[in-house]
């Protein structure tokens, strides 16, 4: 029995591949690692393996596994740390006591975090509603006047430099599969991505809120530490430490 590197793939005497405990997601990680290292041969082998595993396991994982909410996390975290730092420095400049600065900072953190999270959720839901509405319209148009939709797609591909004959061949082939045709039509004509049923505007909002809170509290850490009995930093030291923590995090 032979094995294949970090993926843990082995083959038995009958020639059948044994995937062992290797998961589809782990193979995807290895694929991205091969790209990062510029290892074309490993990438080719892993893609073959990925395709074979997909046929056996019916895996339906996204190409960017776990990355669907990265934008929300980065956006929330960046906004949280910068706006809270701006609030802390502006209030600290007025010479107010540490406790007052901390209260104002925490109030801003919670209020703005809720606003950011709710805004992310509502905007994502609005985008999904728009995409679903436009998709329904495209479905109706395709069912009632398919020739018009096919002609539009041919023109779109011609604008990309594809010859008329090739465009007709591609579009007429796609038109045999209504769902796929509509999804591609939305992207090419409307610049709208079809809505993924697994996407959750609520989850995006929650991640934005949590990221905002997690990173937004960093400029306040020095003021929180000052509440510990026996620790009494000067206002200047507390502010400098807040600046240092913020810069290091960014």
Number of C-alpha atoms within 10 A of each C-alpha: 10 11 14 12 9 10 19 15 17 16 14 11 8 6 9 9 17 14 18 10 10 14 15 20 17 14 19 19 14 17 20 16 14 17 13 9 10 11 12 12 10 17 18 13 12 20 16 12 18 20 13 13 18 14 10 10 10 11 14 8 12 11 11 11 10 10 10 14 17 13 13 24 21 16 18 27 23 17 20 29 26 19 17 27 23 13 18 23 17 12 18 19 11 9 12 11 11 21 13 13 21 21 13 15 24 19 13 18 25 17 10 20 26 19 15 22 24 19 15 24 21 16 13 18 17 13 15 21 13 14 19 16 12 16 22 13 13 19 20 12 14 18 12 11 11 16 14 12 21 20 14 16 23 22 16 16 18 16 11 9 9 15 14 14 10 13 21 19 12 15 18 17 11 16 18 10 10 14 13 11 21 21 17 18 23 17 12 15 11 12 11 19 17 17 15 8 7 6 14 16 21 16 15 24 27 22 24 32 28 20 23 31 23 16 24 29 20 21 31 27 16 22 24 15 13 17 14 9 7 7 9 13 16 11 17 12 12 22 22 14 18 20 18 13 16 21 13 7 11 10
